Amino acid sequence: MSSVAAVDYEYEVDHLVIGAGVVGLAIAERLAARGGGSTLLVDKNVAAGQETSSRNSEVIHAGLYYPPNSLKTKLCIRGNEMMYDLCERYNIEHQQVTKWVVGQSESDLEYLENLSKKAERLLPRTKRMPGSPTFLLSQEEMRVQEPFVNGRAALVSPRTGIVDVHGLMQLLETKVQDHGGNLVLQCEVSGLEKLVSGGFKVSMDTPAGPVVVKAATVINSAGLHADKVYNMLQWPFVASEATPLETMAKDGSSAKDAGLADLDATHFGSPLPPFKLHYCKGHYYGYSGKALVSRLIYPVPDKNLTSLGTHLTLDLAGRMRFGPDVLYVDDPFDYSIDPSTVGSTSSMKTVSHVIQTYLPAIKSSSLYADYAGIRPKLAGPGEPFRDFIIHHHDGFVNLAGIESPGLTSSLAIAEHVETLLY
């Protein structure tokens, strides 16, 4: 950052990225690596990645579930390849452990067959992953490989894996600084104004007092708090009543991104698509017994893709954990686990009954409530699928609803944001 003579601003930067979760870190690293401009990444917490990024399943997804033309599918598929490449290049701990999606009913089997056909169409074969993106196993084949898993069939995803998220974020943070970027923590945005002369006036609160920064571009990657940042933004004009495509045509970057930006074309009558976030709390459960499987086991997800079900994942030490469940809440800051409800013996029995549909040998007495995460969802309870919002207007890039598969997609999201700006 360089000091500016104007009395209104303490600093001037080319790129201001708000939110140092894994997505914000990836975006800041990508923009800082361009060179020739300054990049500032800010976060209100005392360390990077303290919210959704550090409270998840740490899964590298393949991109199987979501609508073919959605950002979630496109960026997950691209991000999967980028994530493995980065992990291998920088020795970030990870394992390509594979995943099974296990079906129990006739409708489940039909879903798995259609999912396999979809994967064959969408997932490209690459030099590193030249094989079939998915294949089906019969009940007999399942028993040979995973004798404790119950199901009539399983869809195998060889490209699914797990990653050390903290190691990934530490690498990205280091690379931001190596490229000359800055990360400032305990720095909370309190005001955001688009300037008629160009750029943005950004007011921030820090332990040392208020700071005002002028930024040429602002990227809202605030995760659970992206709606708060969005609602702060004051534009110096009133947007005309434009159709979605007309509005996009006025955006400096929309022409090259029309195929992506109009995926959710119901909310583009203003410079940016308005949105409201819902906070979806998910509890994760540890298991004190020995691991019964050697790969990730998922049930067939619900039709709205609100969640991928209470699935079984492995950590990098091979320990089993289960979750997340789905609980919409009003408080995005409350990660507590209530021992009288979620952590109770009766709750563990309820969770074990769900898990026993695909892993009958699980013991409720060995389950315990481990931690909770909160996902920033665009879809409320019972509402249909909502895609990521990633939209650029006049130097402001708005990201909203970046939940799963946000971790897998993070590097591809950063690449996409760069193309929106440049």
N, C-alpha and C positions, 0 to 999 in steps of 0.2 A: 504494500500500500504506500502511496505517496501523499504527502501533505499538500493541501490546496490553499491558495491565497485567500479565496472567498471566505468571508467570516461565517457563512451559514453552515459550512461543512468542515468537520475535522479531517476527513479522509475522502478520497475519490478512488473508486475501483471500477474495473470493467465488468466483472462478474461477481454478483453477490448471491451466494447459495444459502438459503435458509433451511436449516435442519441437517444435522450431521449423523443421520442414520446411515445404513449401508447404501441407500440410493443417493442421498446427498453427498456422501463421501465419493461415490463413483462418479457423480456428475462433476464435482469440484476437481477431482483428479483428471478427468477428461478435458475439462476446460483449461486447467492450469498447464496441462501438457502441450496445449497448442502453442504456447509461447507468445510473446508480443503483447501481452495484456495481463492485468492483475486479477487474481481470483481470491475472494474472501469467503470462507465458509463459517457460518455462525450457528451456535446452538445454545439454548437456554440452560442446558444441564451442565454438570461439572465434568462430564466425560462424554465422548462421542458414543453413539449407538446404545443409549441406555433404555430405550423404550421398545417399540415393536421389533427392532432389529436384533435385540439380544434375548427376546422372549418368544421363541418359535421352535419349530421342529428341526431346523438346520438342514432341510432337505433341498437337494438340487433336483428340481422337477424337470420332466421331459417335455411337457406342453401338450398333454393328452386331452384334457377335459373340456376346454372352453371353446366357444364358437370359432370356426376356422378363420374368419376375417377380423377377429378381435385383436386388440393390442395385447391382451393377456396371452393369447396363443402365439402371435408373431414374436413378441419380445421374449417370451419364455423359451421358445425354440432357439432363437438367436443367442439368448443369454446362457442357455445350457452349454453350448459349445464354447462360448467365451469364458465361462466360469471354469470349466475343466482346463482350458488352455492356460488361464492365469494361475490356477492352483499348481499345475505341473511346472510352469515356468519359475514360480517363486517359492515352491516347496510349501505351500499352504496345505495343512493336513486335510485330507479328504479321502473318501472311499466311494467307488462306483459299485454300490452293494446290490443294485437292482431292486425292483419293487414288484409285488404281486397285487393286483386288484382282484379280490375274491368274490365270486358270485354264489348266491345260495338258491335263487329261484329261477323259474323259466324266464321271467322278465329280466333278471340280472344277466342271464346267459346271452339273451338277445342284445342287451346293452354292451356287453363285453365284445361280442362279435362286431357290432357296429363301431365300437371304439377302436378296435384293431384295424378295421378298414380305413377309418378316418386317419389313424396314425400313419398308415402306409401311404396315404395321399399327401399328408402334410409334412412329415418329418423327413428331411433329406438325408440321404446316406453321405457320410463324410469320410475323409481319409482316416480320421481317428475312430469313427464309428461306422464302419462299412456294412454292418449286418442289418437285419430286419429290425425296425424300430420297436416292434412288439410281436409277440406270438402267444398262442393259447396253450394251456396245459389242461389235460383231463384230470379227473379226480384221482385216477390211479397214478398218473405222473406226479401229481402234487404230493401224494403220500410218500413216494420214494424220496423226494427232495426235502420236504418239510413235513415229517410225520405228525407233528402236533397241530397242523393247520387244517381246519375243517372247511370244506366248500365243494361245490359241484364242478367248478372250473375256475381257472385263474388266468388273467391276462398278465403276461410278464413284460415289464418295462426295463430293458437292460441299461438304459441311459440314466436312470434315476440313481441318485447317490446322496451322500451327506457331506457337509463341509464344516470346518471350524470357523464359525461366523466371526468370533472375536479375532482370530488370526487374520481373517480376510479384512476386517475393518482396520486392524492395526497396520496392515500393509498399505491399504488405500490412504490412510492418514499420513503415513510416512511419505508416500509418493506425492501427495498433495504438496507437502512441504519441500520435498526434493525438487519439484517443478517450480518452486518459488511462490506457491500459494500460501495463504495463512488460514489457520483454524483458530477461532476465538470462542472460548467456552464461557458459560455464565453470561451470555449476551443475548438478551431477549428483545425481539422486535416489538416496538410499541406504536409505531406509526409508519405509514407507507403512502407516498404521494407521487403520482406521475407528473413530471414537470413539462410545461408547455415548451420549454427550450430543449427538451430531450433528457432522457434518463429519469431517475427516480430519487426522491429524497426519502431516506430511510432513517427513522429515529429508533434508537436502541437503548435499553437500560443495561448497565453493567455494574459490578461491585464498586467501580471507581466513579460512578456517576453516569449521567446520560451522554450519549454520543450520537452525532448526526453524520451520516455517510451519504455521499452522492454515488449512485451506481448506474452505469450505462445499461446493464441488464440485471434483472432479478429473477431467480428461480425459486419458486415456492415448493420446497420439498420437506414441509414441516410435518408430514405424517398425520398423526392424530390431531394435530393442531393446524392443519392446512386450511381449514375453513376459517379459523380465526385470522390467519394472515391474509387470506383472500378478502375477508370482509373489511380489513383495514384499508385496502387499496382505494385511493381516491383518484378518479380520472378527471382531467381538466375539461372534459366535454361530456355531453349526453349522447350515448350511442343512438344511431338512427334505427328505425324499425326495419331491420334487414332480415332476409331469409338466411337460414344457416349457411348455404353455399355462398351467398353474396357477402356475408360477414367474413367468411374464410377468405374470399378473394381479396379483401382489403388487408388481410394480414400479410406481413412481409414474407412469411415462410410458408403460407398455406398452399401455394401452388404445387410445391414439390411434395406436400404431405396430405393432399386431399383424400387419398385413399385410406389414410389412418385417422385423420382429424374428424372425419364425418361419421365415424363408427357409431357414435351416440348423437345423432343429429337433432335431438329434441330440445337441446339446451344451448343453441348457438345464436340467439337473438340479440345478444349483447357482446361486448368485446371479448368476454370470456364466459365459458359455460358455468352458470350458477350451480351450486351443489350444496348439499347438507350431509355432513358425516354422521354416521351412527357408530357407536362404540360397542364392539362385540368382544366380550371377555371370554377367554378360553382357558380352561384349567388343564394342566398337564400332570400326569400321574407316573410316579416312579414305581419300580418293582424290585423288591428285595430278594426275590428268588433268582435262580439261574436263567439265563436267556434260553428260550425254547425255539428260537428261529435264527436264521443267519441273513435275513433280508427284511425289507420293509413290507408290511402287510396292511393293505387298505381294504375297507369294504367298498361296495358300490356307493357313490355319493348320492345325496338327495338331488331331486330334479332341478332345483333352483341354484345348485352349487353354492348354497350358503356356507357349507362346510364340506370337507372331503370325508367326513365321518370321524369317529373316534378310532384313529388308526394306530398301528404299532410302528414305531420307529426305533432305530438303534442309535446310540451315541457312538463316538469314535472309539470308545473302550469296549463296545459290544454289549452294553447294558440296554435292556428294553425300557421303553417309556411309551405312554399312551396319551392320546389327546389330539387336538383340543376339543372340548365340548363347546357349546354355543350358549352364551348368556348375554343378551343385550343389556347394557348398563348406561347410566347417565354420567358417570364420573370417569374421565379418561386417565385419571391419576391413581386410581385405587387398584393396586395389584395384590391386595391382601387375600388370603384364603381363610374363610371362616371355618374354624375347626368344628363348630357345632352343626354345620350343614355340609359344605363341600368336603370337609375333611373328616366327616363322621363315619362310623362303621356302616351305617345304613347306606350312606352315599357310596362307599366303596363297593358294597354289594350290588348297588344299581349299576355302577360303572362296569363291574366284572360281568354282569349279565349281558351287557352290550358287547363286551370284548369276547365273551364265550361263544358268540355266534360264529366266530371264525377261529378262536383259540380256546377250545373247551377246557384245557388243562390249567388255565389261569386260576390262581387262588386269590379270592378277595382279601384274605388276611395278609397277603404279601404286597398289596397295593397301598400306596400312600400319595396324598396330594403334595406335589413337588413345587410347582410354581405356576404363575398365571401370566398370560400375555393379553394385550388388547389390540384388536385389529380395526383399522379405520375403514369402515364399510360404507359404500354408497347405497347399498340395498338395505332397507329396514327389514324387520321381521316379516317373513312371508312374501316379500317382494321378489320379483324375478331377477335374473342375472344382470349385473351392472359391470361394465368394462372399466378399466383404468381411464381416467381423464388425464391426458397430457396435451396441453394446448398452448400455443404461443400467440400473443398479440402485442405488437409494438414494444418489444423488449422485455415483456413479462411472460415467463413460462410458468404455467400452473399445473401442478401435479396433484391429483386427488384420488382417493380410494386405492392407494398403492399397498394392497394387502397381498396375500399369496396369489400368484407366484412372484412377489416383488423381490425377494432375495435372489432367486434364480435369474430374474430379469434385470437386476440392478445394472450390470455392465452394459446391457443392450439399451436400457433406458437412458443411460448416460450418452451412448452413441447417438440415440435418437434425438435427445435434447440438443446435442451439438449440431445435428443436421437442421433442426428447427431454427437455430440461431444463425447458422452459417451455411 
